[in-house]
Amino acid sequence: MASLQDETALLSDRQLVMLAGEAAFGRGVDYFRQGMVLGWNKKGSTITAEVEGSERYLVVLKLSKRGLDGGCDCPASEGIDFCKHCVAVALAYRADQAEQASLTEGDATDRIHAYLQQMDKASLIEALQSLIESDPVLHQQWSLRADAVLGVLDHKALKKRITAAFPINRDFYRYGQVNAYFAKAEAVVEQLAEQASQLPPEQCLALVDYALSRMDRALETIDDSGGFRFHCEATLQTLHVQTVQRLDWSPDRLAAYLFDKAFGGGEDMYPEIPDAYGEALGEPGMAAYLVCLQRAWDGLPDLPEQAGWAEQYRYIRLRRPLFKRAEAAGDLPAMLALYEKTASHERDCLDAAELCIAHEAWDQVEPWLRRAETVASGKAHHQQTERQRLEVRLCLHRGEAEAAAELQWGIYQRTQQLEDYRQLVEMASAHGLAIDYRQRALEWLTQRLESSSKPRFGWAPRAEDCLLAIYLHEGALAEAQVLCAERPVSPTLLHQLARALLDPDESQPLYLRLVRHEVSQTNNQSYRQGIALLQELHGTLETAAQRQAFSQALAQLRTEFKQKRNFIKWLNEAFPT
């Protein structure tokens, strides 16, 4: 048998030209390039192959140390002469051997590829079958492919496969269990996607619906917090949209079907309805779908005051697309009519009042606000505040500035937010009100500051922080410094004051106070924040005296926090001694 080096010499272009002649060699090259060689097989030193020509011809080549010989059953060779078909087979064999050599020099994947190419068909089948039977997921995938190719995979068979793919009542909660469960299911889902185009659309739709419902039931006893179902879910949802597009249904029938899926209890398993199906529905289908929604909405009673979330959610989902349609048309009466049915809840009443303001229907604002007040639970303080904000806007529209200011004052007492204070003061100034609300707010906060009683609302900010926020807003830095010297204040506000002071002699004590606060938190993030504050302060120093004071402060910090090793390490890196 010839070695690889010998084969290379025997199969060279020069050798093939000598055997076949220039003309036959050229035609053989064309045959090879056109893929006319249908495969080759080597046994010992003999290579056999079939070549497609005017007919299919059998070529036999023999490699030995004595040389290359061959023949073909075509008329030009008659089994003796080295014809163009022989040249094509020799070139195909040479190309495969060159690829084998390249793969052998490559990585493990390349070497496996080279090994597989050397195996005969029977050995490959045996090895692959053994691998498939050892892996349940692979077995499922190849079984489905085989059934599809052999024509035994029909609608009923696929449904059985889906049933088996999503067994229920498994009580799986470990990641490994859930991962294995959905890995097996993926093979069936992917096969369904592959076969979908060959199934009648209604049969395919029934199968997709069944798979989604089956998976939904399975998830009742499976904890898939790891999201292993997502591939199955996404594949089925995409397939559902594609299948719906294939249906030859009337707009009414398609709308009724999608409405049933959207409100039949399993809606979480489907893509967003109707948005994901806009192309399939078209304008007539979308109009029909909205008719279904309106019919269902009209059939509902007014939402009970004590309705739970599940009941509220159905109203919200029905109302949303109807409201969207009315909003697009600018139809305020239609939008308010939708809110009428859910006006037993304060949130909807407030939304309706705000909607009236947006459309300048001021005569309808107060009735909605009164309804909101009537149905208010008394627990949602933020909604009470929001209702008062709307009342402020209504009073200002009516020219009742004093009433608006009193309402705004009540809002500020509840929230103590700087923005509410700012609006109050600006409102009083703009309308020339007799009451000095700025002074009123400062006196009220000072009384709170001096009082030992707890604030009315547990979540209310501290009086000193509210005062400091006002001083910073108004640029009253001297008052802010006095307050900070006497009271503990928010580090965020203290930092704002430190940055606002232009004189480092004044800001340095505040920065050092902030640094000590950060280091006292005893964590690396706070240590780094403390270093950042010192670097910020250092960047503001202008005189030698200020830099000397800064150095003394660093020495004091090193002594004071010598037990905080990480802080001291980073401090020394930032400010070497």
PLY file of the C-alpha trace (Angstrom):
ply
format ascii 1.0
element vertex 577
property float x
property float y
property float z
element edge 576
property int vertex1
property int vertex2
end_header
0.00 0.00 0.00
1.30 3.44 -0.90
2.20 5.88 1.89
0.62 9.33 2.14
3.76 10.85 0.61
3.67 8.32 -2.23
-0.05 9.02 -2.80
0.62 12.74 -3.08
3.15 12.12 -5.84
0.95 9.58 -7.64
-2.04 11.95 -7.64
-0.22 15.09 -8.73
-1.51 17.08 -11.70
1.59 16.11 -13.68
0.99 12.40 -13.09
-2.72 12.67 -13.99
-1.88 14.53 -17.23
0.59 11.78 -18.14
-2.06 9.10 -17.58
-5.08 10.80 -19.20
-3.65 13.38 -21.57
-4.16 17.15 -21.54
-7.70 17.12 -22.98
-9.11 14.40 -20.69
-7.36 15.97 -17.69
-9.05 19.33 -18.39
-12.49 17.74 -18.72
-11.85 15.71 -15.54
-11.06 18.93 -13.64
-14.41 20.37 -14.79
-16.25 17.25 -13.63
-14.58 17.47 -10.21
-15.35 21.17 -9.78
-19.00 20.61 -10.78
-19.38 17.98 -8.07
-20.01 15.13 -10.47
-18.14 12.62 -8.26
-20.86 11.00 -6.15
-18.58 9.79 -3.41
-15.71 7.43 -3.10
-14.78 4.45 -1.02
-11.29 3.08 -0.38
-10.58 -0.53 0.53
-6.93 -1.43 0.75
-5.25 0.14 -2.25
-8.43 0.27 -4.34
-10.60 3.38 -4.67
-14.07 3.03 -6.18
-16.52 5.82 -7.01
-19.42 6.75 -9.24
-19.30 9.74 -11.56
-22.32 11.45 -13.09
-22.01 12.07 -16.85
-24.31 11.35 -19.74
-24.85 8.24 -17.62
-23.60 7.18 -14.21
-20.20 5.48 -14.57
-18.23 3.29 -12.17
-14.56 4.18 -11.70
-11.94 1.93 -10.12
-8.49 3.30 -9.23
-5.55 1.36 -7.79
-2.72 2.92 -5.80
0.55 1.08 -5.27
4.25 1.76 -5.03
4.52 0.85 -8.70
2.15 3.66 -9.70
-1.46 4.73 -10.24
-3.71 2.77 -12.53
-7.43 2.87 -13.20
-10.30 2.41 -15.52
-13.97 3.25 -16.03
-16.96 1.52 -17.62
-17.54 4.49 -19.92
-17.10 4.02 -23.71
-13.90 6.09 -23.72
-12.18 3.86 -21.19
-13.84 0.47 -21.47
-12.18 -0.42 -18.18
-8.68 0.08 -19.53
-7.83 3.69 -20.37
-7.45 6.48 -17.76
-10.39 8.74 -18.79
-11.80 12.08 -17.61
-13.98 10.24 -15.03
-10.84 8.67 -13.54
-9.25 12.11 -13.32
-12.32 13.52 -11.49
-12.28 10.68 -8.93
-8.53 11.06 -8.38
-8.95 14.81 -7.73
-11.87 14.21 -5.34
-9.86 11.65 -3.37
-6.83 13.96 -3.31
-8.94 16.87 -2.01
-10.46 14.76 0.77
-7.04 13.50 1.82
-5.72 17.07 1.97
-8.65 18.07 4.19
-7.97 15.04 6.40
-4.34 16.07 6.80
-5.37 19.62 7.73
-7.92 18.39 10.26
-5.41 16.01 11.81
-3.14 18.97 12.56
-6.03 20.96 14.09
-7.68 20.88 17.53
-9.67 18.04 19.10
-12.81 18.94 17.15
-10.90 18.81 13.85
-9.35 15.45 14.71
-12.75 14.00 15.60
-14.02 15.26 12.24
-11.10 13.57 10.48
-11.76 10.33 12.34
-15.46 10.34 11.46
-14.66 10.91 7.79
-12.58 7.73 7.81
-15.36 5.61 9.26
-17.59 3.61 6.96
-21.36 4.17 6.88
-22.23 1.10 8.96
-19.81 2.05 11.73
-21.08 5.63 11.78
-24.69 4.46 12.09
-23.79 2.10 14.93
-21.86 4.79 16.83
-24.57 7.41 16.36
-27.35 5.06 17.41
-25.48 4.12 20.56
-25.00 7.80 21.40
-28.68 8.59 20.78
-29.94 5.71 22.94
-27.74 6.84 25.85
-29.27 10.33 25.99
-33.08 10.72 26.55
-33.16 14.20 25.00
-31.27 13.10 21.88
-33.46 10.01 21.65
-36.57 12.22 21.72
-35.20 14.55 19.04
-34.09 11.81 16.64
-37.24 9.78 17.19
-39.34 12.76 16.14
-37.14 13.40 13.10
-37.36 9.78 12.05
-41.15 9.73 12.41
-41.40 12.91 10.34
-39.18 11.57 7.52
-40.92 8.20 7.52
-44.34 9.83 7.37
-45.72 8.42 10.62
-45.83 11.73 12.53
-49.36 13.14 12.20
-51.63 15.41 14.22
-52.65 12.73 16.72
-49.12 11.45 17.12
-47.83 14.96 17.82
-50.51 15.52 20.45
-49.44 12.33 22.21
-45.89 13.53 22.08
-46.90 16.88 23.62
-48.78 15.11 26.40
-45.72 13.03 27.17
-43.43 16.09 26.95
-45.32 18.00 29.66
-46.25 15.52 32.41
-48.17 17.25 35.21
-48.12 17.04 39.02
-44.37 16.52 39.15
-43.64 18.74 42.17
-40.22 19.73 40.87
-38.41 22.58 42.55
-34.70 21.78 42.21
-32.87 23.44 39.33
-31.54 20.16 38.01
-34.98 18.57 37.95
-36.63 21.52 36.22
-33.79 21.91 33.72
-34.04 18.23 32.71
-37.83 18.47 32.48
-37.85 21.34 30.00
-34.83 20.03 28.07
-36.92 17.00 27.12
-39.92 19.18 26.31
-37.83 21.42 24.02
-37.25 18.53 21.59
-41.01 18.10 21.06
-41.67 21.83 20.85
-38.93 22.30 18.26
-40.26 19.35 16.24
-43.74 20.89 16.32
-42.23 24.13 14.99
-40.45 22.21 12.21
-43.62 20.36 11.18
-45.99 23.33 11.54
-45.88 24.43 7.90
-46.82 20.90 6.75
-49.89 20.73 8.98
-53.26 22.32 8.16
-53.38 25.65 10.05
-56.36 24.71 12.22
-54.74 21.44 13.27
-51.48 23.25 13.99
-53.30 25.92 16.01
-55.02 23.25 18.11
-51.67 21.64 18.83
-50.02 24.92 19.82
-52.95 25.81 22.09
-52.77 22.35 23.63
-49.00 22.64 24.21
-49.37 26.06 25.87
-52.21 24.89 28.10
-50.33 21.72 28.99
-47.23 23.70 29.95
-49.40 26.08 31.98
-50.82 23.16 33.97
-47.39 21.65 34.44
-46.09 24.93 35.92
-48.68 24.71 38.70
-46.43 22.16 40.44
-43.03 23.16 39.04
-40.93 25.99 40.46
-39.31 27.43 37.35
-37.76 30.46 38.99
-34.68 29.68 36.89
-36.61 30.36 33.67
-35.90 27.00 32.01
-39.30 27.13 30.29
-38.49 30.33 28.38
-37.24 28.61 25.23
-40.36 26.43 24.98
-42.58 29.39 25.78
-40.98 31.72 23.23
-41.02 29.05 20.50
-44.69 28.24 21.08
-45.70 31.91 21.24
-43.91 32.70 17.97
-45.46 29.63 16.38
-48.90 30.68 17.61
-48.65 34.11 15.95
-47.38 32.53 12.71
-50.16 29.95 12.69
-52.87 32.54 13.32
-51.57 34.43 10.28
-52.11 31.30 8.17
-55.78 30.95 9.14
-58.42 31.72 6.56
-60.97 32.87 9.14
-63.38 35.77 9.01
-62.48 38.84 11.10
-65.32 38.08 13.53
-64.25 34.49 14.07
-60.59 35.40 14.54
-61.48 38.22 16.94
-63.72 35.91 18.99
-60.96 33.29 19.17
-58.32 35.78 20.35
-60.74 37.31 22.86
-61.29 33.85 24.33
-57.52 33.36 24.66
-57.06 36.80 26.19
-59.74 36.35 28.85
-60.13 32.59 29.14
-57.77 32.19 32.09
-54.53 31.21 30.35
-53.70 34.61 28.90
-50.25 34.74 30.54
-49.07 31.97 28.21
-49.82 33.92 25.02
-48.16 36.96 23.42
-49.80 40.31 24.08
-53.32 40.23 22.65
-54.27 41.95 20.37
-51.00 43.84 19.76
-48.94 40.79 18.73
-51.64 39.78 16.22
-52.08 43.12 14.47
-50.94 41.78 11.09
-53.27 38.78 11.26
-56.26 40.84 12.44
-55.87 43.79 10.13
-58.22 46.74 10.55
-61.44 44.67 10.19
-60.23 42.10 12.72
-59.10 44.76 15.18
-62.48 46.47 14.93
-64.18 43.12 15.54
-61.94 42.50 18.54
-62.86 45.87 20.04
-66.54 44.95 19.57
-65.90 41.82 21.64
-64.25 43.93 24.32
-67.06 46.48 24.38
-69.68 43.74 24.60
-67.89 42.13 27.54
-67.37 45.53 29.20
-71.02 46.49 28.85
-72.02 43.19 30.43
-70.03 43.85 33.59
-71.67 45.44 36.66
-70.06 48.46 38.31
-66.90 47.41 40.09
-67.72 46.69 43.77
-65.96 48.90 46.28
-64.34 45.96 48.07
-63.35 44.08 44.92
-60.10 42.15 45.16
-57.21 42.50 42.78
-58.21 39.53 40.60
-61.58 41.15 39.92
-60.06 44.59 39.42
-57.53 43.17 36.98
-60.21 41.89 34.63
-61.80 45.36 34.51
-58.42 46.99 33.92
-57.50 44.62 31.09
-60.84 45.08 29.35
-60.75 48.84 29.79
-57.18 49.44 28.61
-57.64 48.88 24.83
-61.07 50.56 24.88
-59.56 53.57 26.62
-56.69 53.60 24.13
-59.16 53.76 21.24
-61.14 56.58 22.85
-57.96 58.46 23.70
-56.74 58.23 20.11
-60.05 59.71 18.98
-59.92 62.45 21.67
-63.33 61.22 22.88
-63.51 62.53 26.47
-67.12 61.33 27.12
-66.13 57.79 26.08
-63.07 57.85 28.34
-65.08 59.13 31.31
-67.78 56.55 30.66
-65.13 53.85 31.07
-64.09 55.34 34.42
-67.74 55.44 35.55
-67.81 51.68 35.89
-64.76 51.62 38.20
-65.43 54.84 40.12
-65.73 52.89 43.37
-61.94 53.20 43.59
-60.22 56.49 44.43
-57.43 55.98 41.92
-59.82 55.88 38.97
-61.72 58.94 40.19
-58.47 60.91 40.43
-57.42 59.77 36.95
-60.78 60.89 35.60
-60.44 64.32 37.28
-56.93 64.77 35.85
-58.25 63.75 32.43
-60.92 66.46 32.67
-58.25 69.05 33.49
-56.15 67.92 30.54
-59.18 68.41 28.25
-60.12 71.68 30.05
-63.48 70.23 31.07
-63.27 72.16 34.33
-66.96 71.84 35.11
-66.51 68.06 35.51
-63.41 68.16 37.70
-65.09 68.86 41.07
-67.67 66.02 40.83
-64.89 63.52 40.22
-62.86 64.92 43.12
-65.86 64.63 45.44
-66.39 61.04 44.33
-62.72 60.34 45.03
-63.10 61.76 48.53
-66.24 59.68 49.12
-64.66 56.35 48.20
-61.23 57.09 49.75
-60.07 54.39 52.12
-58.24 56.81 54.41
-55.13 54.63 54.30
-53.65 55.82 51.03
-52.21 59.18 52.17
-50.45 59.73 48.86
-53.81 59.65 47.05
-55.22 62.15 49.51
-52.28 64.43 48.71
-52.80 63.91 44.99
-56.47 64.83 45.34
-55.51 68.06 47.08
-53.03 68.89 44.32
-55.86 68.64 41.80
-58.04 70.80 44.04
-55.28 73.41 44.07
-55.31 73.49 40.26
-59.11 73.79 40.25
-59.04 76.70 42.73
-56.41 78.53 40.68
-58.52 78.06 37.55
-61.47 79.62 39.38
-59.34 82.53 40.59
-59.52 81.37 44.22
-55.85 81.94 45.03
-56.27 82.14 48.82
-58.11 78.81 48.93
-55.48 77.29 46.65
-52.69 78.51 48.92
-54.36 77.08 52.02
-54.67 73.72 50.27
-51.02 73.91 49.21
-50.05 74.74 52.78
-51.85 71.59 53.93
-49.99 69.59 51.29
-46.64 70.95 52.47
-47.44 70.12 56.09
-48.07 66.55 54.98
-45.13 66.07 52.61
-42.62 68.68 53.83
-41.02 68.40 50.40
-38.99 71.33 49.08
-40.93 71.37 45.78
-44.24 71.81 47.63
-42.72 74.63 49.69
-41.42 76.30 46.53
-44.83 76.13 44.84
-46.48 77.56 47.97
-44.16 80.56 48.17
-44.31 81.24 44.43
-48.13 81.04 44.50
-48.35 83.53 47.39
-45.93 85.90 45.67
-47.60 85.66 42.25
-51.05 86.45 43.65
-49.94 89.02 46.25
-51.45 87.11 49.16
-51.49 88.75 52.57
-50.18 85.70 54.39
-46.38 85.31 54.36
-46.26 81.58 53.77
-42.46 81.56 53.78
-42.36 82.87 57.31
-45.26 80.63 58.27
-43.37 77.54 57.05
-40.14 78.54 58.80
-41.95 79.17 62.10
-43.84 75.90 61.82
-40.63 73.96 61.17
-38.86 75.75 64.04
-41.69 74.78 66.41
-41.34 71.19 65.24
-37.60 71.43 65.77
-38.01 72.58 69.36
-40.84 70.19 70.16
-40.04 66.79 71.66
-43.26 65.26 70.27
-43.05 62.88 67.32
-44.22 64.05 63.89
-47.79 63.33 62.86
-46.63 61.02 60.10
-43.92 58.46 60.87
-42.48 58.78 57.39
-42.23 62.58 57.56
-38.71 64.05 57.15
-37.00 65.64 60.14
-37.63 69.34 60.71
-33.92 70.20 60.66
-33.54 68.61 57.21
-36.56 70.51 55.90
-35.18 73.78 57.21
-31.74 73.08 55.78
-33.25 72.26 52.37
-35.04 75.63 52.38
-31.91 77.53 53.43
-29.90 75.87 50.65
-32.61 76.57 48.09
-32.72 80.23 49.05
-28.95 80.64 49.44
-29.20 81.42 53.16
-25.82 79.84 53.88
-25.19 81.59 57.20
-28.48 80.29 58.63
-27.66 76.85 57.21
-24.25 76.86 58.96
-25.81 77.78 62.30
-28.41 75.02 61.94
-25.78 72.42 61.06
-23.62 73.47 64.00
-26.50 72.88 66.40
-28.28 69.87 64.90
-27.53 66.54 63.24
-28.63 66.78 59.64
-28.80 64.61 56.54
-25.28 63.85 55.19
-26.56 64.56 51.68
-27.71 68.06 52.63
-24.57 68.65 54.69
-22.49 67.79 51.62
-24.52 70.25 49.55
-23.77 72.97 52.09
-20.06 72.11 52.17
-19.84 72.41 48.39
-21.83 75.65 48.40
-19.41 77.38 50.82
-16.68 79.08 48.83
-14.25 79.50 51.74
-12.33 76.26 52.55
-11.90 77.51 56.12
-15.69 77.24 56.49
-16.20 74.08 54.47
-13.38 71.98 55.95
-15.13 71.27 59.30
-18.20 70.09 57.38
-16.13 67.83 55.12
-14.37 66.31 58.12
-17.70 65.73 59.79
-18.88 63.90 56.67
-15.69 61.84 56.53
-16.11 60.74 60.14
-19.69 59.79 59.41
-18.62 57.62 56.46
-15.80 55.89 58.33
-18.12 55.13 61.25
-20.22 53.00 58.87
-17.37 50.45 58.99
-17.49 49.13 55.43
-15.14 49.48 52.51
-17.57 51.39 50.32
-17.97 54.05 53.02
-14.21 54.17 53.53
-13.72 54.92 49.83
-16.46 57.55 49.98
-14.65 59.18 52.90
-11.41 59.27 50.87
-13.31 60.81 47.93
-14.64 63.56 50.21
-11.12 64.35 51.41
-9.90 64.52 47.81
-12.76 66.86 46.95
-11.87 69.11 49.89
-8.18 69.03 48.98
-9.01 70.31 45.50
-10.54 73.50 46.98
-7.55 74.51 49.14
-5.87 77.76 48.11
-3.46 78.94 50.80
-0.55 77.39 52.64
-2.44 77.80 55.90
-5.38 75.86 54.53
-3.09 73.07 53.33
-1.39 72.99 56.72
-4.77 72.70 58.45
-5.67 69.91 56.05
-2.46 68.00 56.87
-3.18 68.32 60.59
-6.70 67.00 59.99
-5.29 63.97 58.13
-2.94 63.26 61.04
-5.84 63.42 63.43
-7.87 61.03 61.26
-4.95 58.57 61.15
-4.82 58.57 64.94
-8.56 58.51 65.45
-9.23 55.64 63.02
-5.97 53.68 63.27
-8.00 50.48 63.86
-9.73 50.88 60.49
-6.95 49.24 58.52
-8.45 49.49 55.04
-9.36 53.13 55.56
-5.84 53.97 56.76
-4.32 52.02 53.85
-6.36 53.91 51.24
-5.88 57.21 53.07
-2.10 56.75 52.89
-2.30 55.83 49.21
-4.33 58.97 48.45
-2.26 61.27 50.71
1.22 59.82 51.25
2.88 60.97 54.43
0 1
1 2
2 3
3 4
4 5
5 6
6 7
7 8
8 9
9 10
10 11
11 12
12 13
13 14
14 15
15 16
16 17
17 18
18 19
19 20
20 21
21 22
22 23
23 24
24 25
25 26
26 27
27 28
28 29
29 30
30 31
31 32
32 33
33 34
34 35
35 36
36 37
37 38
38 39
39 40
40 41
41 42
42 43
43 44
44 45
45 46
46 47
47 48
48 49
49 50
50 51
51 52
52 53
53 54
54 55
55 56
56 57
57 58
58 59
59 60
60 61
61 62
62 63
63 64
64 65
65 66
66 67
67 68
68 69
69 70
70 71
71 72
72 73
73 74
74 75
75 76
76 77
77 78
78 79
79 80
80 81
81 82
82 83
83 84
84 85
85 86
86 87
87 88
88 89
89 90
90 91
91 92
92 93
93 94
94 95
95 96
96 97
97 98
98 99
99 100
100 101
101 102
102 103
103 104
104 105
105 106
106 107
107 108
108 109
109 110
110 111
111 112
112 113
113 114
114 115
115 116
116 117
117 118
118 119
119 120
120 121
121 122
122 123
123 124
124 125
125 126
126 127
127 128
128 129
129 130
130 131
131 132
132 133
133 134
134 135
135 136
136 137
137 138
138 139
139 140
140 141
141 142
142 143
143 144
144 145
145 146
146 147
147 148
148 149
149 150
150 151
151 152
152 153
153 154
154 155
155 156
156 157
157 158
158 159
159 160
160 161
161 162
162 163
163 164
164 165
165 166
166 167
167 168
168 169
169 170
170 171
171 172
172 173
173 174
174 175
175 176
176 177
177 178
178 179
179 180
180 181
181 182
182 183
183 184
184 185
185 186
186 187
187 188
188 189
189 190
190 191
191 192
192 193
193 194
194 195
195 196
196 197
197 198
198 199
199 200
200 201
201 202
202 203
203 204
204 205
205 206
206 207
207 208
208 209
209 210
210 211
211 212
212 213
213 214
214 215
215 216
216 217
217 218
218 219
219 220
220 221
221 222
222 223
223 224
224 225
225 226
226 227
227 228
228 229
229 230
230 231
231 232
232 233
233 234
234 235
235 236
236 237
237 238
238 239
239 240
240 241
241 242
242 243
243 244
244 245
245 246
246 247
247 248
248 249
249 250
250 251
251 252
252 253
253 254
254 255
255 256
256 257
257 258
258 259
259 260
260 261
261 262
262 263
263 264
264 265
265 266
266 267
267 268
268 269
269 270
270 271
271 272
272 273
273 274
274 275
275 276
276 277
277 278
278 279
279 280
280 281
281 282
282 283
283 284
284 285
285 286
286 287
287 288
288 289
289 290
290 291
291 292
292 293
293 294
294 295
295 296
296 297
297 298
298 299
299 300
300 301
301 302
302 303
303 304
304 305
305 306
306 307
307 308
308 309
309 310
310 311
311 312
312 313
313 314
314 315
315 316
316 317
317 318
318 319
319 320
320 321
321 322
322 323
323 324
324 325
325 326
326 327
327 328
328 329
329 330
330 331
331 332
332 333
333 334
334 335
335 336
336 337
337 338
338 339
339 340
340 341
341 342
342 343
343 344
344 345
345 346
346 347
347 348
348 349
349 350
350 351
351 352
352 353
353 354
354 355
355 356
356 357
357 358
358 359
359 360
360 361
361 362
362 363
363 364
364 365
365 366
366 367
367 368
368 369
369 370
370 371
371 372
372 373
373 374
374 375
375 376
376 377
377 378
378 379
379 380
380 381
381 382
382 383
383 384
384 385
385 386
386 387
387 388
388 389
389 390
390 391
391 392
392 393
393 394
394 395
395 396
396 397
397 398
398 399
399 400
400 401
401 402
402 403
403 404
404 405
405 406
406 407
407 408
408 409
409 410
410 411
411 412
412 413
413 414
414 415
415 416
416 417
417 418
418 419
419 420
420 421
421 422
422 423
423 424
424 425
425 426
426 427
427 428
428 429
429 430
430 431
431 432
432 433
433 434
434 435
435 436
436 437
437 438
438 439
439 440
440 441
441 442
442 443
443 444
444 445
445 446
446 447
447 448
448 449
449 450
450 451
451 452
452 453
453 454
454 455
455 456
456 457
457 458
458 459
459 460
460 461
461 462
462 463
463 464
464 465
465 466
466 467
467 468
468 469
469 470
470 471
471 472
472 473
473 474
474 475
475 476
476 477
477 478
478 479
479 480
480 481
481 482
482 483
483 484
484 485
485 486
486 487
487 488
488 489
489 490
490 491
491 492
492 493
493 494
494 495
495 496
496 497
497 498
498 499
499 500
500 501
501 502
502 503
503 504
504 505
505 506
506 507
507 508
508 509
509 510
510 511
511 512
512 513
513 514
514 515
515 516
516 517
517 518
518 519
519 520
520 521
521 522
522 523
523 524
524 525
525 526
526 527
527 528
528 529
529 530
530 531
531 532
532 533
533 534
534 535
535 536
536 537
537 538
538 539
539 540
540 541
541 542
542 543
543 544
544 545
545 546
546 547
547 548
548 549
549 550
550 551
551 552
552 553
553 554
554 555
555 556
556 557
557 558
558 559
559 560
560 561
561 562
562 563
563 564
564 565
565 566
566 567
567 568
568 569
569 570
570 571
571 572
572 573
573 574
574 575
575 576
